[in-house]
């Protein structure tokens, strides 16, 4: 039962360790390691975002895939919690995995919402004011813009 569901967690470039044991308990323990693999995969996405950038639609798709994987992982962790009597796994590790999944969801969801947000209508008065204020300034690198957004220096 869990094997069918865990397959969802390994279909989008999140590799399953080669030494995975087909035993159900081993699969459950493997599931507990999934949040770490998903975090590592997301770190790669963020590196690419800072180094090369993404087109907004492409980034939204990557965010959606990660959120779907995290949703699946959260659902499987709930199932695993319900099976804790029949399938003993470390309770602290189950709680830690659930917290990790929620933390990642909370970090990715605002980025997804930003990438899918419809732009506001163009305000010509603000555009002219910004052009007058920033004319002649050099362009900002993507990584610097991300830093400014995270620091709250840029109003979105």
DRENDOVO-969316 format. One record per residue (C-alpha): residue number from 1; chain; x, y, z. Coordinates in steps of 0.2 Angstrom, whole numbers. Layout:
! DRENDOVO-969316
+-----+--------+-------+-------+-------+
! num ! cadena !  east ! north !    up !
+-----+--------+-------+-------+-------+
! NUM !      A !     X !     Y !     Z !
...
+-----+--------+-------+-------+-------+
This chain:
! DRENDOVO-969316
+-----+--------+-------+-------+-------+
! num ! cadena !  east ! north !    up !
+-----+--------+-------+-------+-------+
!   1 !      A !     0 !     0 !     0 !
!   2 !      A !    13 !    13 !     5 !
!   3 !      A !    24 !     7 !   -10 !
!   4 !      A !    11 !    13 !   -22 !
!   5 !      A !    10 !    30 !   -14 !
!   6 !      A !    29 !    33 !   -11 !
!   7 !      A !    31 !    31 !   -30 !
!   8 !      A !    24 !    48 !   -32 !
!   9 !      A !    38 !    55 !   -22 !
!  10 !      A !    52 !    49 !   -34 !
!  11 !      A !    44 !    54 !   -51 !
!  12 !      A !    51 !    71 !   -52 !
!  13 !      A !    70 !    70 !   -51 !
!  14 !      A !    70 !    66 !   -32 !
!  15 !      A !    81 !    50 !   -33 !
!  16 !      A !    77 !    35 !   -23 !
!  17 !      A !    93 !    28 !   -14 !
!  18 !      A !    99 !    13 !   -24 !
!  19 !      A !   100 !     2 !    -8 !
!  20 !      A !    82 !     3 !    -5 !
!  21 !      A !    75 !   -13 !     3 !
!  22 !      A !    58 !   -18 !    -4 !
!  23 !      A !    53 !   -23 !    14 !
!  24 !      A !    38 !   -12 !    20 !
!  25 !      A !    47 !    -6 !    36 !
!  26 !      A !    62 !    -1 !    25 !
!  27 !      A !    50 !     9 !    13 !
!  28 !      A !    43 !    18 !    28 !
!  29 !      A !    60 !    23 !    34 !
!  30 !      A !    64 !    28 !    17 !
!  31 !      A !    49 !    39 !    17 !
!  32 !      A !    55 !    48 !    33 !
!  33 !      A !    71 !    53 !    23 !
!  34 !      A !    60 !    60 !     9 !
!  35 !      A !    59 !    78 !    16 !
!  36 !      A !    78 !    79 !    16 !
!  37 !      A !    79 !    73 !    -2 !
!  38 !      A !    66 !    86 !    -7 !
!  39 !      A !    75 !   100 !     2 !
!  40 !      A !    91 !    95 !    -7 !
!  41 !      A !    81 !    96 !   -23 !
!  42 !      A !    74 !   113 !   -19 !
!  43 !      A !    91 !   119 !   -15 !
!  44 !      A !    96 !   115 !   -33 !
!  45 !      A !    81 !   125 !   -39 !
!  46 !      A !    86 !   140 !   -28 !
!  47 !      A !   104 !   139 !   -34 !
!  48 !      A !    98 !   139 !   -52 !
!  49 !      A !    86 !   154 !   -49 !
!  50 !      A !   101 !   164 !   -42 !
!  51 !      A !   113 !   159 !   -55 !
!  52 !      A !   103 !   159 !   -71 !
!  53 !      A !    85 !   163 !   -66 !
!  54 !      A !    69 !   156 !   -73 !
!  55 !      A !    55 !   162 !   -84 !
!  56 !      A !    40 !   165 !   -72 !
!  57 !      A !    29 !   151 !   -79 !
!  58 !      A !    44 !   138 !   -78 !
!  59 !      A !    47 !   143 !   -60 !
!  60 !      A !    29 !   142 !   -56 !
!  61 !      A !    29 !   124 !   -63 !
!  62 !      A !    44 !   119 !   -53 !
!  63 !      A !    36 !   127 !   -37 !
!  64 !      A !    20 !   117 !   -41 !
!  65 !      A !    29 !   101 !   -43 !
!  66 !      A !    38 !   103 !   -27 !
!  67 !      A !    22 !   108 !   -18 !
!  68 !      A !    14 !    92 !   -25 !
!  69 !      A !    28 !    81 !   -19 !
!  70 !      A !    27 !    89 !    -2 !
!  71 !      A !     8 !    87 !    -1 !
!  72 !      A !    10 !    68 !    -6 !
!  73 !      A !    24 !    66 !     7 !
!  74 !      A !    13 !    74 !    20 !
!  75 !      A !    -1 !    63 !    16 !
!  76 !      A !    10 !    48 !    17 !
!  77 !      A !    17 !    53 !    33 !
!  78 !      A !    -1 !    54 !    40 !
!  79 !      A !    -4 !    36 !    34 !
!  80 !      A !    12 !    31 !    42 !
!  81 !      A !     7 !    39 !    58 !
!  82 !      A !    -9 !    29 !    58 !
!  83 !      A !     1 !    13 !    55 !
!  84 !      A !    13 !    16 !    69 !
!  85 !      A !     6 !     2 !    79 !
!  86 !      A !     8 !   -11 !    65 !
!  87 !      A !    23 !    -3 !    57 !
!  88 !      A !    34 !     4 !    71 !
!  89 !      A !    45 !    18 !    66 !
!  90 !      A !    54 !    31 !    76 !
!  91 !      A !    41 !    43 !    82 !
!  92 !      A !    53 !    58 !    84 !
!  93 !      A !    58 !    55 !    66 !
!  94 !      A !    40 !    55 !    60 !
!  95 !      A !    37 !    71 !    69 !
!  96 !      A !    53 !    79 !    62 !
!  97 !      A !    49 !    74 !    44 !
!  98 !      A !    31 !    81 !    46 !
!  99 !      A !    38 !    98 !    53 !
! 100 !      A !    51 !    98 !    39 !
! 101 !      A !    38 !    95 !    25 !
! 102 !      A !    27 !   109 !    33 !
! 103 !      A !    42 !   121 !    34 !
! 104 !      A !    46 !   118 !    15 !
! 105 !      A !    28 !   121 !    10 !
! 106 !      A !    28 !   137 !    20 !
! 107 !      A !    44 !   143 !    11 !
! 108 !      A !    39 !   138 !    -7 !
! 109 !      A !    20 !   143 !    -7 !
! 110 !      A !    24 !   162 !    -7 !
! 111 !      A !    36 !   160 !   -21 !
! 112 !      A !    23 !   150 !   -31 !
! 113 !      A !    10 !   163 !   -27 !
! 114 !      A !    22 !   177 !   -33 !
! 115 !      A !    26 !   167 !   -49 !
! 116 !      A !     8 !   165 !   -53 !
! 117 !      A !     1 !   182 !   -48 !
! 118 !      A !    -6 !   192 !   -62 !
! 119 !      A !     3 !   208 !   -64 !
! 120 !      A !    -5 !   224 !   -59 !
! 121 !      A !   -11 !   236 !   -73 !
! 122 !      A !     3 !   248 !   -79 !
! 123 !      A !     2 !   265 !   -70 !
! 124 !      A !    10 !   277 !   -82 !
! 125 !      A !    12 !   290 !   -69 !
! 126 !      A !    22 !   278 !   -57 !
! 127 !      A !    32 !   272 !   -72 !
! 128 !      A !    37 !   290 !   -77 !
! 129 !      A !    42 !   294 !   -59 !
! 130 !      A !    52 !   278 !   -57 !
! 131 !      A !    61 !   282 !   -74 !
! 132 !      A !    65 !   300 !   -67 !
! 133 !      A !    71 !   293 !   -51 !
! 134 !      A !    81 !   278 !   -57 !
! 135 !      A !    87 !   284 !   -74 !
! 136 !      A !   105 !   280 !   -77 !
! 137 !      A !   107 !   267 !   -63 !
! 138 !      A !   114 !   251 !   -68 !
! 139 !      A !   103 !   235 !   -69 !
! 140 !      A !   102 !   224 !   -54 !
! 141 !      A !   108 !   206 !   -54 !
! 142 !      A !    94 !   193 !   -51 !
! 143 !      A !   103 !   187 !   -35 !
! 144 !      A !   104 !   205 !   -28 !
! 145 !      A !    86 !   207 !   -32 !
! 146 !      A !    81 !   191 !   -23 !
! 147 !      A !    92 !   197 !    -8 !
! 148 !      A !    83 !   214 !    -8 !
! 149 !      A !    66 !   205 !    -9 !
! 150 !      A !    70 !   194 !     6 !
! 151 !      A !    77 !   208 !    16 !
! 152 !      A !    60 !   218 !    13 !
! 153 !      A !    69 !   232 !     4 !
! 154 !      A !    58 !   230 !   -12 !
! 155 !      A !    40 !   232 !   -12 !
! 156 !      A !    30 !   219 !   -21 !
+-----+--------+-------+-------+-------+
